[in-house]
Amino acid sequence: MEEFPVVHTNFWDAFQAVPIIILALIILKILFPKLQTWLNTISNVLGLLISIVFAHPGNLWAGIFMGVFYGNSAIGVYYSYVISFEAFRNRKPEEPYR
């Protein structure tokens, strides 16, 4: 029976990978507006590529494991920002206190 793979991740891996993925999503959305429905898939593929190729090149399972986290973290932050911005833009002016 094999042990679970030991995942050695660096604090800076996530803080470099996630903003890179978010920036790539914003650029792709500007260049190709029809890709809106594919942003989740693109985010996960980019997360897997960054993790397998750069962050964990010697351990495939650790790369897959962390790549999914990178991609999902990036798309979560991206959509959270989009929803918050739309809510702020569409808010009603506050009534004065009486």
SETOR-701116 format. One record per atom (N, C-alpha, C, CB): residue in three letters; residue number from 1; chain; atom name; z, y, x. Coordinates in nm, 3 decimals. Glycine has a CB too. Layout:
N
+-------+--------+------+------+---------+---------+---------+
! tivex ! drenmi ! roba ! vopa !       w !       v !       u !
+-------+--------+------+------+---------+---------+---------+
!   ALA !    NUM !    A !   CA !       Z !       Y !       X !
...
+-------+--------+------+------+---------+---------+---------+
END
This chain:
98
+-------+--------+------+------+---------+---------+---------+
! tivex ! drenmi ! roba ! vopa !       w !       v !       u !
+-------+--------+------+------+---------+---------+---------+
!   MET !      1 !    A !    N !   0.000 !  -0.116 !   0.083 !
!   MET !      1 !    A !   CA !   0.000 !   0.000 !   0.000 !
!   MET !      1 !    A !    C !   0.000 !   0.125 !   0.089 !
!   MET !      1 !    A !   CB !   0.121 !  -0.001 !  -0.095 !
!   GLU !      2 !    A !    N !  -0.087 !   0.217 !   0.057 !
!   GLU !      2 !    A !   CA !  -0.099 !   0.339 !   0.135 !
!   GLU !      2 !    A !    C !  -0.002 !   0.445 !   0.086 !
!   GLU !      2 !    A !   CB !  -0.242 !   0.391 !   0.131 !
!   GLU !      3 !    A !    N !   0.039 !   0.529 !   0.177 !
!   GLU !      3 !    A !   CA !   0.123 !   0.642 !   0.139 !
!   GLU !      3 !    A !    C !   0.036 !   0.752 !   0.082 !
!   GLU !      3 !    A !   CB !   0.204 !   0.693 !   0.259 !
!   PHE !      4 !    A !    N !   0.099 !   0.842 !   0.011 !
!   PHE !      4 !    A !   CA !   0.028 !   0.960 !  -0.035 !
!   PHE !      4 !    A !    C !  -0.007 !   1.046 !   0.086 !
!   PHE !      4 !    A !   CB !   0.113 !   1.041 !  -0.139 !
!   PRO !      5 !    A !    N !  -0.121 !   1.113 !   0.081 !
!   PRO !      5 !    A !   CA !  -0.157 !   1.197 !   0.197 !
!   PRO !      5 !    A !    C !  -0.062 !   1.315 !   0.212 !
!   PRO !      5 !    A !   CB !  -0.302 !   1.247 !   0.183 !
!   VAL !      6 !    A !    N !  -0.028 !   1.345 !   0.333 !
!   VAL !      6 !    A !   CA !   0.056 !   1.461 !   0.361 !
!   VAL !      6 !    A !    C !  -0.034 !   1.583 !   0.365 !
!   VAL !      6 !    A !   CB !   0.136 !   1.443 !   0.496 !
!   VAL !      7 !    A !    N !  -0.004 !   1.679 !   0.280 !
!   VAL !      7 !    A !   CA !  -0.086 !   1.799 !   0.271 !
!   VAL !      7 !    A !    C !  -0.016 !   1.910 !   0.348 !
!   VAL !      7 !    A !   CB !  -0.111 !   1.840 !   0.122 !
!   HIS !      8 !    A !    N !  -0.072 !   1.947 !   0.460 !
!   HIS !      8 !    A !   CA !  -0.020 !   2.059 !   0.538 !
!   HIS !      8 !    A !    C !  -0.102 !   2.182 !   0.502 !
!   HIS !      8 !    A !   CB !  -0.023 !   2.030 !   0.692 !
!   THR !      9 !    A !    N !  -0.044 !   2.267 !   0.422 !
!   THR !      9 !    A !   CA !  -0.116 !   2.389 !   0.386 !
!   THR !      9 !    A !    C !  -0.046 !   2.508 !   0.449 !
!   THR !      9 !    A !   CB !  -0.125 !   2.404 !   0.232 !
!   ASN !     10 !    A !    N !  -0.122 !   2.605 !   0.475 !
!   ASN !     10 !    A !   CA !  -0.072 !   2.726 !   0.537 !
!   ASN !     10 !    A !    C !  -0.059 !   2.832 !   0.429 !
!   ASN !     10 !    A !   CB !  -0.166 !   2.773 !   0.653 !
!   PHE !     11 !    A !    N !   0.039 !   2.916 !   0.442 !
!   PHE !     11 !    A !   CA !   0.060 !   3.025 !   0.347 !
!   PHE !     11 !    A !    C !  -0.065 !   3.112 !   0.338 !
!   PHE !     11 !    A !   CB !   0.181 !   3.110 !   0.388 !
!   TRP !     12 !    A !    N !  -0.132 !   3.131 !   0.450 !
!   TRP !     12 !    A !   CA !  -0.247 !   3.220 !   0.453 !
!   TRP !     12 !    A !    C !  -0.374 !   3.155 !   0.400 !
!   TRP !     12 !    A !   CB !  -0.271 !   3.268 !   0.594 !
!   ASP !     13 !    A !    N !  -0.376 !   3.022 !   0.391 !
!   ASP !     13 !    A !   CA !  -0.493 !   2.955 !   0.332 !
!   ASP !     13 !    A !    C !  -0.516 !   3.003 !   0.190 !
!   ASP !     13 !    A !   CB !  -0.476 !   2.802 !   0.335 !
!   ALA !     14 !    A !    N !  -0.411 !   3.003 !   0.111 !
!   ALA !     14 !    A !   CA !  -0.424 !   3.043 !  -0.029 !
!   ALA !     14 !    A !    C !  -0.450 !   3.192 !  -0.042 !
!   ALA !     14 !    A !   CB !  -0.298 !   3.006 !  -0.107 !
!   PHE !     15 !    A !    N !  -0.391 !   3.271 !   0.048 !
!   PHE !     15 !    A !   CA !  -0.411 !   3.415 !   0.039 !
!   PHE !     15 !    A !    C !  -0.543 !   3.461 !   0.100 !
!   PHE !     15 !    A !   CB !  -0.297 !   3.485 !   0.106 !
!   GLN !     16 !    A !    N !  -0.616 !   3.371 !   0.160 !
!   GLN !     16 !    A !   CA !  -0.751 !   3.403 !   0.205 !
!   GLN !     16 !    A !    C !  -0.854 !   3.340 !   0.113 !
!   GLN !     16 !    A !   CB !  -0.773 !   3.355 !   0.349 !
!   ALA !     17 !    A !    N !  -0.830 !   3.218 !   0.070 !
!   ALA !     17 !    A !   CA !  -0.928 !   3.145 !  -0.011 !
!   ALA !     17 !    A !    C !  -0.941 !   3.205 !  -0.150 !
!   ALA !     17 !    A !   CB !  -0.889 !   2.999 !  -0.022 !
!   VAL !     18 !    A !    N !  -0.830 !   3.233 !  -0.216 !
!   VAL !     18 !    A !   CA !  -0.834 !   3.282 !  -0.354 !
!   VAL !     18 !    A !    C !  -0.905 !   3.418 !  -0.364 !
!   VAL !     18 !    A !   CB !  -0.693 !   3.293 !  -0.411 !
!   PRO !     19 !    A !    N !  -0.873 !   3.518 !  -0.280 !
!   PRO !     19 !    A !   CA !  -0.948 !   3.645 !  -0.290 !
!   PRO !     19 !    A !    C !  -1.097 !   3.630 !  -0.255 !
!   PRO !     19 !    A !   CB !  -0.886 !   3.748 !  -0.198 !
!   ILE !     20 !    A !    N !  -1.129 !   3.541 !  -0.163 !
!   ILE !     20 !    A !   CA !  -1.271 !   3.518 !  -0.131 !
!   ILE !     20 !    A !    C !  -1.344 !   3.463 !  -0.252 !
!   ILE !     20 !    A !   CB !  -1.286 !   3.421 !  -0.010 !
!   ILE !     21 !    A !    N !  -1.281 !   3.369 !  -0.322 !
!   ILE !     21 !    A !   CA !  -1.344 !   3.311 !  -0.442 !
!   ILE !     21 !    A !    C !  -1.357 !   3.416 !  -0.551 !
!   ILE !     21 !    A !   CB !  -1.262 !   3.191 !  -0.493 !
!   ILE !     22 !    A !    N !  -1.253 !   3.497 !  -0.571 !
!   ILE !     22 !    A !   CA !  -1.259 !   3.603 !  -0.673 !
!   ILE !     22 !    A !    C !  -1.371 !   3.702 !  -0.641 !
!   ILE !     22 !    A !   CB !  -1.124 !   3.677 !  -0.684 !
!   LEU !     23 !    A !    N !  -1.382 !   3.741 !  -0.517 !
!   LEU !     23 !    A !   CA !  -1.488 !   3.834 !  -0.477 !
!   LEU !     23 !    A !    C !  -1.626 !   3.772 !  -0.499 !
!   LEU !     23 !    A !   CB !  -1.471 !   3.874 !  -0.329 !
!   ALA !     24 !    A !    N !  -1.640 !   3.644 !  -0.467 !
!   ALA !     24 !    A !   CA !  -1.768 !   3.575 !  -0.490 !
!   ALA !     24 !    A !    C !  -1.800 !   3.569 !  -0.639 !
!   ALA !     24 !    A !   CB !  -1.764 !   3.433 !  -0.431 !
!   LEU !     25 !    A !    N !  -1.699 !   3.546 !  -0.724 !
!   LEU !     25 !    A !   CA !  -1.722 !   3.542 !  -0.868 !
!   LEU !     25 !    A !    C !  -1.767 !   3.678 !  -0.921 !
!   LEU !     25 !    A !   CB !  -1.595 !   3.498 !  -0.941 !
!   ILE !     26 !    A !    N !  -1.705 !   3.784 !  -0.873 !
!   ILE !     26 !    A !   CA !  -1.743 !   3.919 !  -0.918 !
!   ILE !     26 !    A !    C !  -1.886 !   3.950 !  -0.876 !
!   ILE !     26 !    A !   CB !  -1.646 !   4.025 !  -0.860 !
!   ILE !     27 !    A !    N !  -1.921 !   3.916 !  -0.754 !
!   ILE !     27 !    A !   CA !  -2.058 !   3.942 !  -0.705 !
!   ILE !     27 !    A !    C !  -2.159 !   3.859 !  -0.784 !
!   ILE !     27 !    A !   CB !  -2.069 !   3.909 !  -0.554 !
!   LEU !     28 !    A !    N !  -2.127 !   3.732 !  -0.808 !
!   LEU !     28 !    A !   CA !  -2.219 !   3.648 !  -0.886 !
!   LEU !     28 !    A !    C !  -2.233 !   3.697 !  -1.029 !
!   LEU !     28 !    A !   CB !  -2.171 !   3.504 !  -0.887 !
!   LYS !     29 !    A !    N !  -2.124 !   3.746 !  -1.088 !
!   LYS !     29 !    A !   CA !  -2.130 !   3.797 !  -1.225 !
!   LYS !     29 !    A !    C !  -2.216 !   3.923 !  -1.233 !
!   LYS !     29 !    A !   CB !  -1.991 !   3.827 !  -1.278 !
!   ILE !     30 !    A !    N !  -2.210 !   4.006 !  -1.130 !
!   ILE !     30 !    A !   CA !  -2.292 !   4.128 !  -1.128 !
!   ILE !     30 !    A !    C !  -2.439 !   4.093 !  -1.107 !
!   ILE !     30 !    A !   CB !  -2.244 !   4.225 !  -1.016 !
!   LEU !     31 !    A !    N !  -2.467 !   4.002 !  -1.014 !
!   LEU !     31 !    A !   CA !  -2.606 !   3.967 !  -0.984 !
!   LEU !     31 !    A !    C !  -2.670 !   3.880 !  -1.091 !
!   LEU !     31 !    A !   CB !  -2.612 !   3.896 !  -0.852 !
!   PHE !     32 !    A !    N !  -2.592 !   3.790 !  -1.149 !
!   PHE !     32 !    A !   CA !  -2.644 !   3.696 !  -1.249 !
!   PHE !     32 !    A !    C !  -2.555 !   3.699 !  -1.373 !
!   PHE !     32 !    A !   CB !  -2.652 !   3.552 !  -1.191 !
!   PRO !     33 !    A !    N !  -2.577 !   3.793 !  -1.466 !
!   PRO !     33 !    A !   CA !  -2.489 !   3.804 !  -1.583 !
!   PRO !     33 !    A !    C !  -2.490 !   3.681 !  -1.674 !
!   PRO !     33 !    A !   CB !  -2.528 !   3.926 !  -1.663 !
!   LYS !     34 !    A !    N !  -2.592 !   3.599 !  -1.667 !
!   LYS !     34 !    A !   CA !  -2.602 !   3.480 !  -1.752 !
!   LYS !     34 !    A !    C !  -2.509 !   3.367 !  -1.705 !
!   LYS !     34 !    A !   CB !  -2.745 !   3.430 !  -1.756 !
!   LEU !     35 !    A !    N !  -2.448 !   3.381 !  -1.589 !
!   LEU !     35 !    A !   CA !  -2.361 !   3.277 !  -1.535 !
!   LEU !     35 !    A !    C !  -2.219 !   3.281 !  -1.591 !
!   LEU !     35 !    A !   CB !  -2.355 !   3.288 !  -1.386 !
!   GLN !     36 !    A !    N !  -2.193 !   3.359 !  -1.692 !
!   GLN !     36 !    A !   CA !  -2.059 !   3.376 !  -1.746 !
!   GLN !     36 !    A !    C !  -1.996 !   3.242 !  -1.783 !
!   GLN !     36 !    A !   CB !  -2.061 !   3.467 !  -1.866 !
!   THR !     37 !    A !    N !  -2.072 !   3.152 !  -1.842 !
!   THR !     37 !    A !   CA !  -2.017 !   3.024 !  -1.885 !
!   THR !     37 !    A !    C !  -1.995 !   2.927 !  -1.768 !
!   THR !     37 !    A !   CB !  -2.109 !   2.960 !  -1.987 !
!   TRP !     38 !    A !    N !  -2.052 !   2.956 !  -1.654 !
!   TRP !     38 !    A !   CA !  -2.039 !   2.868 !  -1.538 !
!   TRP !     38 !    A !    C !  -1.935 !   2.915 !  -1.437 !
!   TRP !     38 !    A !   CB !  -2.172 !   2.855 !  -1.469 !
!   LEU !     39 !    A !    N !  -1.863 !   3.024 !  -1.466 !
!   LEU !     39 !    A !   CA !  -1.770 !   3.079 !  -1.368 !
!   LEU !     39 !    A !    C !  -1.657 !   2.981 !  -1.334 !
!   LEU !     39 !    A !   CB !  -1.711 !   3.208 !  -1.421 !
!   ASN !     40 !    A !    N !  -1.608 !   2.904 !  -1.430 !
!   ASN !     40 !    A !   CA !  -1.503 !   2.806 !  -1.401 !
!   ASN !     40 !    A !    C !  -1.552 !   2.699 !  -1.303 !
!   ASN !     40 !    A !   CB !  -1.455 !   2.740 !  -1.531 !
!   THR !     41 !    A !    N !  -1.670 !   2.648 !  -1.328 !
!   THR !     41 !    A !   CA !  -1.726 !   2.544 !  -1.241 !
!   THR !     41 !    A !    C !  -1.755 !   2.600 !  -1.102 !
!   THR !     41 !    A !   CB !  -1.854 !   2.486 !  -1.301 !
!   ILE !     42 !    A !    N !  -1.812 !   2.719 !  -1.096 !
!   ILE !     42 !    A !   CA !  -1.843 !   2.780 !  -0.967 !
!   ILE !     42 !    A !    C !  -1.715 !   2.805 !  -0.888 !
!   ILE !     42 !    A !   CB !  -1.920 !   2.912 !  -0.986 !
!   SER !     43 !    A !    N !  -1.609 !   2.849 !  -0.957 !
!   SER !     43 !    A !   CA !  -1.481 !   2.872 !  -0.891 !
!   SER !     43 !    A !    C !  -1.426 !   2.745 !  -0.829 !
!   SER !     43 !    A !   CB !  -1.381 !   2.930 !  -0.990 !
!   ASN !     44 !    A !    N !  -1.431 !   2.636 !  -0.902 !
!   ASN !     44 !    A !   CA !  -1.380 !   2.510 !  -0.849 !
!   ASN !     44 !    A !    C !  -1.466 !   2.457 !  -0.735 !
!   ASN !     44 !    A !   CB !  -1.371 !   2.405 !  -0.959 !
!   VAL !     45 !    A !    N !  -1.596 !   2.471 !  -0.745 !
!   VAL !     45 !    A !   CA !  -1.683 !   2.426 !  -0.636 !
!   VAL !     45 !    A !    C !  -1.658 !   2.508 !  -0.509 !
!   VAL !     45 !    A !   CB !  -1.832 !   2.437 !  -0.677 !
!   LEU !     46 !    A !    N !  -1.644 !   2.639 !  -0.524 !
!   LEU !     46 !    A !   CA !  -1.614 !   2.723 !  -0.408 !
!   LEU !     46 !    A !    C !  -1.477 !   2.689 !  -0.348 !
!   LEU !     46 !    A !   CB !  -1.618 !   2.870 !  -0.446 !
!   GLY !     47 !    A !    N !  -1.379 !   2.663 !  -0.434 !
!   GLY !     47 !    A !   CA !  -1.247 !   2.623 !  -0.386 !
!   GLY !     47 !    A !    C !  -1.253 !   2.493 !  -0.309 !
!   GLY !     47 !    A !   CB !  -1.150 !   2.610 !  -0.501 !
!   LEU !     48 !    A !    N !  -1.328 !   2.397 !  -0.360 !
!   LEU !     48 !    A !   CA !  -1.343 !   2.269 !  -0.289 !
!   LEU !     48 !    A !    C !  -1.416 !   2.287 !  -0.157 !
!   LEU !     48 !    A !   CB !  -1.418 !   2.169 !  -0.376 !
!   LEU !     49 !    A !    N !  -1.521 !   2.367 !  -0.156 !
!   LEU !     49 !    A !   CA !  -1.594 !   2.390 !  -0.030 !
!   LEU !     49 !    A !    C !  -1.505 !   2.455 !   0.076 !
!   LEU !     49 !    A !   CB !  -1.717 !   2.477 !  -0.056 !
!   ILE !     50 !    A !    N !  -1.434 !   2.559 !   0.037 !
!   ILE !     50 !    A !   CA !  -1.347 !   2.628 !   0.133 !
!   ILE !     50 !    A !    C !  -1.239 !   2.535 !   0.184 !
!   ILE !     50 !    A !   CB !  -1.284 !   2.753 !   0.069 !
!   SER !     51 !    A !    N !  -1.180 !   2.460 !   0.094 !
!   SER !     51 !    A !   CA !  -1.070 !   2.374 !   0.134 !
!   SER !     51 !    A !    C !  -1.115 !   2.257 !   0.220 !
!   SER !     51 !    A !   CB !  -1.000 !   2.322 !   0.012 !
!   ILE !     52 !    A !    N !  -1.223 !   2.190 !   0.181 !
!   ILE !     52 !    A !   CA !  -1.268 !   2.072 !   0.256 !
!   ILE !     52 !    A !    C !  -1.328 !   2.112 !   0.390 !
!   ILE !     52 !    A !   CB !  -1.372 !   1.994 !   0.174 !
!   VAL !     53 !    A !    N !  -1.406 !   2.219 !   0.393 !
!   VAL !     53 !    A !   CA !  -1.476 !   2.255 !   0.516 !
!   VAL !     53 !    A !    C !  -1.388 !   2.335 !   0.612 !
!   VAL !     53 !    A !   CB !  -1.600 !   2.335 !   0.482 !
!   PHE !     54 !    A !    N !  -1.311 !   2.431 !   0.561 !
!   PHE !     54 !    A !   CA !  -1.238 !   2.521 !   0.649 !
!   PHE !     54 !    A !    C !  -1.088 !   2.491 !   0.660 !
!   PHE !     54 !    A !   CB !  -1.256 !   2.661 !   0.602 !
!   ALA !     55 !    A !    N !  -1.021 !   2.474 !   0.546 !
!   ALA !     55 !    A !   CA !  -0.876 !   2.463 !   0.548 !
!   ALA !     55 !    A !    C !  -0.827 !   2.324 !   0.591 !
!   ALA !     55 !    A !   CB !  -0.820 !   2.496 !   0.412 !
!   HIS !     56 !    A !    N !  -0.892 !   2.218 !   0.544 !
!   HIS !     56 !    A !   CA !  -0.849 !   2.081 !   0.574 !
!   HIS !     56 !    A !    C !  -0.967 !   1.995 !   0.616 !
!   HIS !     56 !    A !   CB !  -0.779 !   2.019 !   0.452 !
!   PRO !     57 !    A !    N !  -1.029 !   2.025 !   0.729 !
!   PRO !     57 !    A !   CA !  -1.150 !   1.952 !   0.766 !
!   PRO !     57 !    A !    C !  -1.125 !   1.806 !   0.805 !
!   PRO !     57 !    A !   CB !  -1.217 !   2.021 !   0.880 !
!   GLY !     58 !    A !    N !  -1.005 !   1.770 !   0.845 !
!   GLY !     58 !    A !   CA !  -0.980 !   1.633 !   0.889 !
!   GLY !     58 !    A !    C !  -0.929 !   1.540 !   0.782 !
!   GLY !     58 !    A !   CB !  -0.883 !   1.634 !   0.999 !
!   ASN !     59 !    A !    N !  -0.895 !   1.593 !   0.665 !
!   ASN !     59 !    A !   CA !  -0.835 !   1.511 !   0.561 !
!   ASN !     59 !    A !    C !  -0.905 !   1.541 !   0.428 !
!   ASN !     59 !    A !   CB !  -0.682 !   1.536 !   0.550 !
!   LEU !     60 !    A !    N !  -0.990 !   1.448 !   0.385 !
!   LEU !     60 !    A !   CA !  -1.069 !   1.471 !   0.264 !
!   LEU !     60 !    A !    C !  -0.980 !   1.483 !   0.140 !
!   LEU !     60 !    A !   CB !  -1.168 !   1.357 !   0.246 !
!   TRP !     61 !    A !    N !  -0.880 !   1.395 !   0.127 !
!   TRP !     61 !    A !   CA !  -0.796 !   1.398 !   0.007 !
!   TRP !     61 !    A !    C !  -0.714 !   1.526 !  -0.001 !
!   TRP !     61 !    A !   CB !  -0.704 !   1.278 !   0.004 !
!   ALA !     62 !    A !    N !  -0.664 !   1.572 !   0.110 !
!   ALA !     62 !    A !   CA !  -0.591 !   1.699 !   0.111 !
!   ALA !     62 !    A !    C !  -0.685 !   1.814 !   0.077 !
!   ALA !     62 !    A !   CB !  -0.524 !   1.723 !   0.247 !
!   GLY !     63 !    A !    N !  -0.809 !   1.808 !   0.126 !
!   GLY !     63 !    A !   CA !  -0.908 !   1.911 !   0.095 !
!   GLY !     63 !    A !    C !  -0.941 !   1.915 !  -0.053 !
!   GLY !     63 !    A !   CB !  -1.033 !   1.888 !   0.174 !
!   ILE !     64 !    A !    N !  -0.957 !   1.799 !  -0.114 !
!   ILE !     64 !    A !   CA !  -0.986 !   1.794 !  -0.257 !
!   ILE !     64 !    A !    C !  -0.866 !   1.844 !  -0.337 !
!   ILE !     64 !    A !   CB !  -1.023 !   1.651 !  -0.301 !
!   PHE !     65 !    A !    N !  -0.748 !   1.799 !  -0.301 !
!   PHE !     65 !    A !   CA !  -0.625 !   1.837 !  -0.370 !
!   PHE !     65 !    A !    C !  -0.605 !   1.988 !  -0.367 !
!   PHE !     65 !    A !   CB !  -0.505 !   1.767 !  -0.307 !
!   MET !     66 !    A !    N !  -0.613 !   2.047 !  -0.249 !
!   MET !     66 !    A !   CA !  -0.591 !   2.191 !  -0.237 !
!   MET !     66 !    A !    C !  -0.710 !   2.272 !  -0.288 !
!   MET !     66 !    A !   CB !  -0.563 !   2.227 !  -0.092 !
!   GLY !     67 !    A !    N !  -0.831 !   2.219 !  -0.279 !
!   GLY !     67 !    A !   CA !  -0.948 !   2.289 !  -0.329 !
!   GLY !     67 !    A !    C !  -0.943 !   2.313 !  -0.478 !
!   GLY !     67 !    A !   CB !  -1.071 !   2.212 !  -0.295 !
!   VAL !     68 !    A !    N !  -0.893 !   2.214 !  -0.551 !
!   VAL !     68 !    A !   CA !  -0.877 !   2.231 !  -0.696 !
!   VAL !     68 !    A !    C !  -0.775 !   2.341 !  -0.725 !
!   VAL !     68 !    A !   CB !  -0.833 !   2.098 !  -0.762 !
!   PHE !     69 !    A !    N !  -0.668 !   2.346 !  -0.646 !
!   PHE !     69 !    A !   CA !  -0.570 !   2.453 !  -0.664 !
!   PHE !     69 !    A !    C !  -0.629 !   2.589 !  -0.631 !
!   PHE !     69 !    A !   CB !  -0.447 !   2.427 !  -0.578 !
!   TYR !     70 !    A !    N !  -0.706 !   2.598 !  -0.524 !
!   TYR !     70 !    A !   CA !  -0.768 !   2.726 !  -0.488 !
!   TYR !     70 !    A !    C !  -0.861 !   2.775 !  -0.599 !
!   TYR !     70 !    A !   CB !  -0.846 !   2.712 !  -0.356 !
!   GLY !     71 !    A !    N !  -0.947 !   2.687 !  -0.647 !
!   GLY !     71 !    A !   CA !  -1.043 !   2.725 !  -0.751 !
!   GLY !     71 !    A !    C !  -0.976 !   2.765 !  -0.881 !
!   GLY !     71 !    A !   CB !  -1.138 !   2.612 !  -0.777 !
!   ASN !     72 !    A !    N !  -0.877 !   2.686 !  -0.924 !
!   ASN !     72 !    A !   CA !  -0.809 !   2.718 !  -1.049 !
!   ASN !     72 !    A !    C !  -0.723 !   2.842 !  -1.037 !
!   ASN !     72 !    A !   CB !  -0.723 !   2.600 !  -1.093 !
!   SER !     73 !    A !    N !  -0.663 !   2.864 !  -0.923 !
!   SER !     73 !    A !   CA !  -0.586 !   2.987 !  -0.903 !
!   SER !     73 !    A !    C !  -0.676 !   3.109 !  -0.910 !
!   SER !     73 !    A !   CB !  -0.513 !   2.984 !  -0.767 !
!   ALA !     74 !    A !    N !  -0.791 !   3.101 !  -0.848 !
!   ALA !     74 !    A !   CA !  -0.884 !   3.214 !  -0.847 !
!   ALA !     74 !    A !    C !  -0.934 !   3.246 !  -0.986 !
!   ALA !     74 !    A !   CB !  -1.001 !   3.186 !  -0.755 !
!   ILE !     75 !    A !    N !  -0.973 !   3.145 !  -1.063 !
!   ILE !     75 !    A !   CA !  -1.027 !   3.173 !  -1.195 !
!   ILE !     75 !    A !    C !  -0.916 !   3.221 !  -1.289 !
!   ILE !     75 !    A !   CB !  -1.095 !   3.047 !  -1.253 !
!   GLY !     76 !    A !    N !  -0.793 !   3.175 !  -1.270 !
!   GLY !     76 !    A !   CA !  -0.681 !   3.224 !  -1.349 !
!   GLY !     76 !    A !    C !  -0.651 !   3.370 !  -1.323 !
!   GLY !     76 !    A !   CB !  -0.558 !   3.141 !  -1.321 !
!   VAL !     77 !    A !    N !  -0.650 !   3.409 !  -1.197 !
!   VAL !     77 !    A !   CA !  -0.627 !   3.550 !  -1.163 !
!   VAL !     77 !    A !    C !  -0.741 !   3.636 !  -1.214 !
!   VAL !     77 !    A !   CB !  -0.611 !   3.567 !  -1.010 !
!   TYR !     78 !    A !    N !  -0.863 !   3.587 !  -1.200 !
!   TYR !     78 !    A !   CA !  -0.980 !   3.664 !  -1.245 !
!   TYR !     78 !    A !    C !  -0.975 !   3.690 !  -1.396 !
!   TYR !     78 !    A !   CB !  -1.110 !   3.589 !  -1.208 !
!   TYR !     79 !    A !    N !  -0.954 !   3.585 !  -1.475 !
!   TYR !     79 !    A !   CA !  -0.952 !   3.603 !  -1.620 !
!   TYR !     79 !    A !    C !  -0.829 !   3.681 !  -1.666 !
!   TYR !     79 !    A !   CB !  -0.957 !   3.467 !  -1.690 !
!   SER !     80 !    A !    N !  -0.718 !   3.667 !  -1.597 !
!   SER !     80 !    A !   CA !  -0.600 !   3.747 !  -1.630 !
!   SER !     80 !    A !    C !  -0.630 !   3.895 !  -1.610 !
!   SER !     80 !    A !   CB !  -0.480 !   3.704 !  -1.543 !
!   TYR !     81 !    A !    N !  -0.696 !   3.928 !  -1.502 !
!   TYR !     81 !    A !   CA !  -0.733 !   4.068 !  -1.476 !
!   TYR !     81 !    A !    C !  -0.830 !   4.118 !  -1.584 !
!   TYR !     81 !    A !   CB !  -0.796 !   4.082 !  -1.336 !
!   VAL !     82 !    A !    N !  -0.930 !   4.039 !  -1.618 !
!   VAL !     82 !    A !   CA !  -1.030 !   4.080 !  -1.717 !
!   VAL !     82 !    A !    C !  -0.965 !   4.104 !  -1.853 !
!   VAL !     82 !    A !   CB !  -1.141 !   3.973 !  -1.730 !
!   ILE !     83 !    A !    N !  -0.878 !   4.015 !  -1.896 !
!   ILE !     83 !    A !   CA !  -0.814 !   4.029 !  -2.026 !
!   ILE !     83 !    A !    C !  -0.718 !   4.149 !  -2.027 !
!   ILE !     83 !    A !   CB !  -0.738 !   3.901 !  -2.063 !
!   SER !     84 !    A !    N !  -0.645 !   4.169 !  -1.918 !
!   SER !     84 !    A !   CA !  -0.554 !   4.283 !  -1.911 !
!   SER !     84 !    A !    C !  -0.630 !   4.415 !  -1.911 !
!   SER !     84 !    A !   CB !  -0.468 !   4.274 !  -1.786 !
!   PHE !     85 !    A !    N !  -0.742 !   4.420 !  -1.841 !
!   PHE !     85 !    A !   CA !  -0.823 !   4.541 !  -1.837 !
!   PHE !     85 !    A !    C !  -0.881 !   4.572 !  -1.975 !
!   PHE !     85 !    A !   CB !  -0.935 !   4.528 !  -1.735 !
!   GLU !     86 !    A !    N !  -0.931 !   4.470 !  -2.044 !
!   GLU !     86 !    A !   CA !  -0.986 !   4.493 !  -2.178 !
!   GLU !     86 !    A !    C !  -0.877 !   4.537 !  -2.277 !
!   GLU !     86 !    A !   CB !  -1.055 !   4.366 !  -2.230 !
!   ALA !     87 !    A !    N !  -0.759 !   4.479 !  -2.266 !
!   ALA !     87 !    A !   CA !  -0.649 !   4.519 !  -2.355 !
!   ALA !     87 !    A !    C !  -0.608 !   4.663 !  -2.327 !
!   ALA !     87 !    A !   CB !  -0.529 !   4.425 !  -2.338 !
!   PHE !     88 !    A !    N !  -0.604 !   4.702 !  -2.200 !
!   PHE !     88 !    A !   CA !  -0.569 !   4.840 !  -2.166 !
!   PHE !     88 !    A !    C !  -0.675 !   4.937 !  -2.217 !
!   PHE !     88 !    A !   CB !  -0.551 !   4.855 !  -2.015 !
!   ARG !     89 !    A !    N !  -0.801 !   4.900 !  -2.203 !
!   ARG !     89 !    A !   CA !  -0.910 !   4.988 !  -2.244 !
!   ARG !     89 !    A !    C !  -0.916 !   5.003 !  -2.395 !
!   ARG !     89 !    A !   CB !  -1.042 !   4.935 !  -2.191 !
!   ASN !     90 !    A !    N !  -0.880 !   4.901 !  -2.470 !
!   ASN !     90 !    A !   CA !  -0.891 !   4.904 !  -2.616 !
!   ASN !     90 !    A !    C !  -0.761 !   4.940 !  -2.687 !
!   ASN !     90 !    A !   CB !  -0.939 !   4.770 !  -2.665 !
!   ARG !     91 !    A !    N !  -0.659 !   4.984 !  -2.613 !
!   ARG !     91 !    A !   CA !  -0.532 !   5.015 !  -2.678 !
!   ARG !     91 !    A !    C !  -0.542 !   5.144 !  -2.756 !
!   ARG !     91 !    A !   CB !  -0.420 !   5.024 !  -2.575 !
!   LYS !     92 !    A !    N !  -0.458 !   5.155 !  -2.856 !
!   LYS !     92 !    A !   CA !  -0.453 !   5.275 !  -2.938 !
!   LYS !     92 !    A !    C !  -0.362 !   5.377 !  -2.873 !
!   LYS !     92 !    A !   CB !  -0.405 !   5.242 !  -3.081 !
!   PRO !     93 !    A !    N !  -0.391 !   5.504 !  -2.892 !
!   PRO !     93 !    A !   CA !  -0.300 !   5.604 !  -2.836 !
!   PRO !     93 !    A !    C !  -0.162 !   5.592 !  -2.899 !
!   PRO !     93 !    A !   CB !  -0.355 !   5.746 !  -2.859 !
!   GLU !     94 !    A !    N !  -0.062 !   5.609 !  -2.819 !
!   GLU !     94 !    A !   CA !   0.074 !   5.594 !  -2.870 !
!   GLU !     94 !    A !    C !   0.112 !   5.714 !  -2.956 !
!   GLU !     94 !    A !   CB !   0.173 !   5.579 !  -2.753 !
!   GLU !     95 !    A !    N !   0.186 !   5.686 !  -3.060 !
!   GLU !     95 !    A !   CA !   0.232 !   5.794 !  -3.146 !
!   GLU !     95 !    A !    C !   0.353 !   5.860 !  -3.082 !
!   GLU !     95 !    A !   CB !   0.267 !   5.742 !  -3.289 !
!   PRO !     96 !    A !    N !   0.368 !   5.990 !  -3.101 !
!   PRO !     96 !    A !   CA !   0.486 !   6.056 !  -3.043 !
!   PRO !     96 !    A !    C !   0.613 !   6.007 !  -3.109 !
!   PRO !     96 !    A !   CB !   0.475 !   6.208 !  -3.056 !
!   TYR !     97 !    A !    N !   0.720 !   6.014 !  -3.036 !
!   TYR !     97 !    A !   CA !   0.849 !   5.970 !  -3.088 !
!   TYR !     97 !    A !    C !   0.900 !   6.068 !  -3.192 !
!   TYR !     97 !    A !   CB !   0.952 !   5.954 !  -2.974 !
!   ARG !     98 !    A !    N !   0.951 !   6.020 !  -3.305 !
!   ARG !     98 !    A !   CA !   1.004 !   6.106 !  -3.411 !
!   ARG !     98 !    A !    C !   1.150 !   6.087 !  -3.426 !
!   ARG !     98 !    A !   CB !   0.934 !   6.081 !  -3.542 !
+-------+--------+------+------+---------+---------+---------+
END
